[in-house]
Amino acid sequence: MTKHTKDVQNRYDGFRKTPSLWKKDVIFNMKQFEIHSKSDKIDLDIDDKLRLGKYIERLVSFELSQNLAVKILSENLQIQDGKITLGEIDCLLLKDEKPIHLEVIYKFYVYDASVGTSEIDHFIGPNRKDALIEKLKKLSEKQLPLLYSKSCEPYLENLGLRASEIDQQVYFKAQLFIPFGEKINLSILNPECVVGYYIKKENLSQFLDYKFYIPQKIDWIIEPHTQVDWLNYSAFTEVVNPILERKFSPIFWLKHPNGILNKSFLVWW
């Protein structure tokens, strides 16, 4: 197995093991898509230079193609009104012969109790530039309603579909990170999505005897493993300080002295 093939497999494994952010339709009445893959092996050549979101879409496309109950009708369908692009429909498919409009989302959020007043409000992007609530509103108010727009009708007609007969679902997976040293009980979101914690620069000195690794963004989705070039504390801080100065919060893997591995965010704020 080549390194590229192994990398693709690791990313696919990480994607498949990431749970849906909620179950059924408990948030904004948006129903989570459910699929049971027959195979855990991926046979697909994907460009490593793709943005993570586009890379995820390729993984989803492969996963769907492996299920005999699913038939993909269209992917990344650009809906236009004249020369103006109104938006994109991620995927139109048949599952057990029933038409579904599927929106695909994969996100990373950190928990900040100082933001908002609800469980959903508290989850924001690690760079503080976006928030879970904003994404949910965009989905429910813009992306999903696009299916029912006048401009979408001819696209659906070409596929032999009518909007009124299509079920709308989301494939919303996420990795959640809580503050270092805290325990958070989730009542709405899926607690299985909590995969690690985030720490601030001033807390790094607690990990002097640990080893560190900073994966490239396309590898944020994978589970930590030992076959990487680990950095000691001094080398890690030297690499990460310029990243923090750019107000960017990287994911890093933490190897405990006893060999335990963790995935964490180091936040700049």
C-alpha positions in Angstrom: 0.0 0.0 0.0 1.4 3.4 -1.0 1.6 6.3 1.4 -1.1 8.1 -0.7 -3.4 5.1 -0.6 -2.9 4.7 3.2 -3.6 8.4 3.7 -6.8 8.3 1.8 -7.9 5.2 3.8 -7.1 6.9 7.1 -9.1 10.0 6.1 -12.0 7.8 5.0 -11.9 5.9 8.3 -11.9 9.2 10.2 -14.8 10.4 8.3 -16.9 7.3 8.7 -16.2 7.1 12.5 -17.3 10.7 13.0 -20.8 10.6 14.3 -23.7 12.8 13.2 -24.0 16.0 15.2 -27.5 15.2 16.3 -29.9 12.3 16.0 -33.1 12.2 13.9 -34.6 15.7 13.5 -34.2 17.3 17.0 -32.6 20.4 15.6 -34.5 22.8 13.4 -36.6 19.8 12.2 -33.6 18.9 10.0 -33.5 15.1 9.6 -30.1 13.5 9.7 -29.3 11.1 6.8 -28.5 7.5 7.8 -26.5 5.1 5.8 -24.8 1.8 6.6 -21.7 1.2 4.5 -21.1 -2.3 3.3 -17.3 -1.8 3.0 -14.8 0.1 5.2 -12.2 0.1 2.4 -12.0 2.9 -0.1 -10.7 2.5 -3.6 -10.5 6.1 -4.9 -7.8 8.4 -6.0 -8.4 11.9 -4.5 -6.3 15.0 -5.0 -4.6 15.9 -1.7 -4.7 19.6 -2.7 -8.5 19.7 -2.5 -10.0 21.9 0.2 -11.2 19.8 3.1 -14.9 20.5 2.4 -14.5 19.3 -1.2 -12.4 16.3 -0.1 -15.2 15.3 2.3 -17.7 15.5 -0.6 -15.6 13.0 -2.5 -15.6 10.7 0.4 -19.4 10.9 0.8 -19.8 10.3 -2.9 -17.8 7.1 -2.6 -19.7 6.0 0.5 -23.0 6.5 -1.3 -21.8 4.6 -4.4 -21.1 1.6 -2.2 -24.7 1.2 -1.1 -27.0 -0.7 -3.4 -30.0 1.1 -2.0 -28.7 4.4 -3.1 -28.6 5.9 -6.6 -26.9 9.3 -7.1 -28.8 11.5 -9.5 -26.8 14.8 -9.3 -24.0 16.2 -7.2 -22.9 19.9 -6.7 -25.8 21.2 -8.8 -25.4 24.9 -9.4 -28.7 26.7 -9.4 -28.7 29.8 -11.6 -31.1 32.6 -12.4 -29.7 33.9 -15.7 -26.0 34.7 -15.0 -26.5 34.8 -11.2 -25.7 31.7 -9.2 -28.3 31.4 -6.4 -26.6 28.5 -4.7 -25.7 24.8 -4.9 -27.5 21.6 -4.1 -25.0 19.2 -2.7 -26.7 16.0 -3.8 -29.9 14.6 -5.2 -30.3 10.9 -4.8 -32.7 8.0 -4.6 -32.6 5.9 -1.4 -34.8 2.8 -1.6 -36.4 4.5 -4.7 -37.3 7.6 -2.6 -35.9 11.0 -3.8 -33.7 12.9 -1.3 -32.1 16.3 -1.3 -29.0 15.9 0.8 -26.8 18.6 2.2 -23.3 17.5 3.3 -21.6 19.3 6.2 -18.5 18.4 8.2 -17.4 20.9 10.9 -15.1 21.4 13.9 -16.4 23.4 16.8 -15.2 24.4 20.3 -17.3 25.0 23.3 -17.3 28.5 24.7 -19.9 29.1 27.5 -19.4 32.8 27.2 -21.0 32.9 23.8 -24.8 32.9 23.7 -27.2 31.3 26.1 -27.9 27.8 24.8 -26.0 24.6 24.1 -26.0 25.3 20.4 -24.9 28.9 20.8 -21.9 27.9 22.8 -20.3 26.0 19.9 -18.2 28.2 17.7 -15.4 27.8 15.2 -11.9 27.5 16.6 -10.9 30.8 15.0 -14.1 32.5 16.4 -15.1 33.4 12.8 -18.2 31.2 12.6 -20.6 29.5 14.8 -22.8 26.4 14.8 -26.0 28.5 15.1 -25.0 30.5 12.0 -24.5 27.3 10.0 -27.8 25.9 11.1 -29.6 29.1 10.2 -28.0 29.2 6.8 -29.0 25.6 6.2 -32.6 26.1 7.2 -33.1 29.5 5.7 -31.1 29.4 2.5 -29.6 26.1 1.4 -32.6 23.8 2.0 -35.2 26.3 0.7 -33.3 26.6 -2.6 -34.9 23.3 -3.7 -38.3 25.0 -3.8 -37.2 28.1 -5.7 -38.6 28.8 -9.2 -35.1 28.7 -10.6 -34.6 25.1 -9.4 -37.7 23.7 -11.2 -36.1 23.2 -14.6 -33.1 21.4 -13.0 -35.5 19.0 -11.2 -37.6 18.5 -14.3 -34.5 17.4 -16.2 -34.1 14.7 -13.6 -37.8 13.7 -13.6 -38.3 15.1 -10.1 -40.7 17.5 -8.4 -39.7 19.4 -5.3 -42.9 18.5 -3.5 -42.0 14.8 -3.7 -38.4 15.2 -2.4 -37.4 14.5 1.2 -34.8 16.9 2.6 -32.1 15.6 4.8 -28.7 16.7 6.1 -25.5 14.6 6.5 -24.1 16.8 9.3 -21.0 15.4 11.0 -18.8 17.2 13.4 -15.9 17.0 15.8 -16.5 18.9 19.1 -13.8 20.1 21.5 -14.4 21.2 25.1 -12.2 23.4 27.3 -9.2 21.6 28.8 -10.0 20.3 32.3 -13.8 20.7 32.0 -16.6 18.3 31.7 -19.6 19.3 29.6 -22.9 17.4 29.5 -24.7 17.7 26.2 -28.4 17.3 26.1 -29.3 18.2 22.4 -26.1 17.5 20.4 -24.6 14.1 20.2 -22.0 13.7 23.0 -20.2 11.1 20.9 -19.0 14.0 18.7 -16.8 15.2 21.6 -13.3 14.0 20.5 -11.0 16.1 22.5 -10.4 19.4 24.2 -8.9 22.8 23.4 -6.2 24.6 25.3 -4.8 28.1 25.4 -1.2 29.0 25.0 -0.8 29.8 28.7 -1.7 26.2 29.6 0.9 24.6 27.3 3.5 24.5 30.1 1.6 21.7 31.7 2.7 19.4 28.8 6.5 19.8 29.0 7.2 16.1 28.9 4.7 15.3 26.1 5.2 14.9 22.4 3.3 16.9 19.7 2.3 16.6 16.1 0.5 19.2 13.9 -1.4 17.5 11.0 -2.1 19.3 7.8 -5.7 20.4 7.5 -6.8 17.6 5.2 -5.8 15.2 8.0 -7.8 17.0 10.7 -10.5 14.3 10.2 -8.3 11.3 11.0 -7.7 9.7 14.4 -4.3 10.2 15.9 -1.8 7.4 15.4 1.9 6.9 16.3 3.4 6.7 12.8 4.3 10.4 12.6 7.3 12.6 13.3 6.7 13.8 16.8 8.0 17.1 18.2 9.2 17.8 21.7 7.8 20.8 23.6 10.4 23.2 22.5 10.2 22.4 18.8 6.4 22.4 19.0 6.2 25.9 20.5 8.6 27.2 17.9 6.5 25.9 15.1 3.1 26.9 16.6 3.8 30.4 17.8 3.8 32.0 14.3 0.5 30.1 13.6 -1.1 31.6 16.7 0.2 35.1 15.8 -1.8 34.9 12.5 -4.9 34.2 14.7 -5.2 30.7 13.5 -6.0 27.8 15.9 -4.4 24.5 14.7 -5.3 21.0 15.6 -2.5 19.0 17.2 -2.0 15.5 18.5 -0.7 15.0 22.0 1.3 11.9 23.0 1.3 11.4 26.7 4.4 9.9 28.4 2.5 6.7 28.9 1.7 6.5 25.1 -2.0 7.7 25.2 -2.9 9.8 22.2 -5.3 12.8 22.2 -6.5 15.3 19.6 -6.7 18.9 20.7 -7.0 22.4 19.4 -4.6 25.1 20.5 -6.5 28.4 20.3 -5.0 31.8 19.8 -7.6 33.7 21.8 
